Amino acid sequence: MTTIAAPTPAERAEFLDCLRIIAIGFLLLFHTGMLFVGWGWHIENAETATSLVMPMDIAHRLRMPLLFVIAGASIFFALGRRSTGAVLKERTLRLFLPLVAGMFLIVPPQIYFERLFRGQWQGDYFHYYVEKVLQFQAYPQGDFSWHHLWFIVYLFVYCLVLMPLFARWRKGLSIQPGRWLYALALPIGINEAVLKPLFPETHNLTRDWYTFNHYALLFIYGFVLAAVPGSWDWLMRTRRQSLLVGVALVVAILTLKKTGLLVEDTPFDAVTANLFTWTWLLVFFGYGKRWLSFSNGLLRYLREATYPVYILHQTVIIAIGYYVIQQPWSWGSKYLVVLGLTTVICLMLYELLIKRVALLRLLFGLKPRRPSLAAPVSVLPVAQAVGGD
C-alpha cells in the first residue's frame, strides 16, 4: 500500500474555521428557536411555532456533531506543533478554567430567569445567588449547573481520556481515504439504538452513556479525518456523490416516516438518523474544503470571537427572552428580536470587554494578546478551544 505523507499543520485549512463559525451561528438560531417549539426548555413562549419543529430537529442532528468532529481534528493539528503535555496544559487552561468561571458567573442567570418564569423564586438576583446558587446543589433540584457548557465538560474529558491514543496517531495514519468513511455512521447509530433507551440524554456526564459515547466517537472521527492523508481532498472530490446520498437519505426518511414504516425512537430510527448525520457532515467537509478554504480579516475576527459568543449566548437568549416572550407580539417577531439582540450583545461584550481585559481573556478561553513588536517575549500559537488551531 502506498503511503501518502501525513497532513501538516499548514494543510489544516481555513475551511474548518469557517465551518466552526457557521456552526456557532446555528447555535444562536437553534437556542433562540428553543423558546418556541414546546420541548420543555428553561423558558418558553406561550405560542408554539409548529413550522420550526422540523428545522430544529434537523439542526439538532447536525450542529453539535459538527463541532465535535472539528474539535477532534484540531487535536491532531495541535499535536503536530506541540508535545502531548503542552496540548493537555493548553486544553486545561482553555476548557477547564472557562467551565469553572461559567458555572459561577454565566450559567446562574439562566436558572434565575427559569425560576422566575416557573414561579419558583421571587426576589432579586443577589439574594437568589447567595441563597440558592451557593448551596451548590445540582440542577434541577438545586441551582448549580453547567447547562450549555456541557460541551466544554465533554471536550475536556475526551482530551484527558483519549490523548494517549491520539499521541500514538499524531504522525498520521497510513491508510487511504475511501468509501469506508461512510461506514463510520454505523457505530454511532448502533450506540444510539442500544444505549439511548437505557441512558437518555442528560449531559450530566456520570449517567449519560449514550450521549458521552456518541460525541466521543465523533471526536475520534474528527481526529481520524485529519490524520488520514488526503481525506479532506477525497471528500472534496466526492462531494457531489455525498450530496446525492444525503438528499436520497432525506427523501427516504421523510417517506418512511410519512408511511409509518419508520417510527421514532426505534433502533431503525436511530441507525437511519445517524446515517443522515454522518453523511451530511461529510457533505459539509467536502463542500467546505472546496468553497471555504480562504481567510480574511472578518473570518479571523470571528474565529476568536466564536468561543466567547458560545459561552455567553444561551444566558443572553434566556435573559432577553424572559422579557420578550411576555410581549403581545407574533412568535416570528419575538424570534427576530431575541436573535438580533443576542447577536449584538454577545459581540459587543466580546469587543468591548472580553478581548481587551487580560483576566476576561483567560476566563473565556482566549489566548493572551500578542505583545508589541518591541516586546522581548514570544508567544507560541495556541489552538482555539472550540475546534480551532
Summary of the structure (lengths in Angstrom):
residues: 389
radius of gyration: 21.4
end to end distance: 30.7
largest distance: 69.7
contacts: 1228
relative contact order: 0.16
helix: 68%
strand: 1%
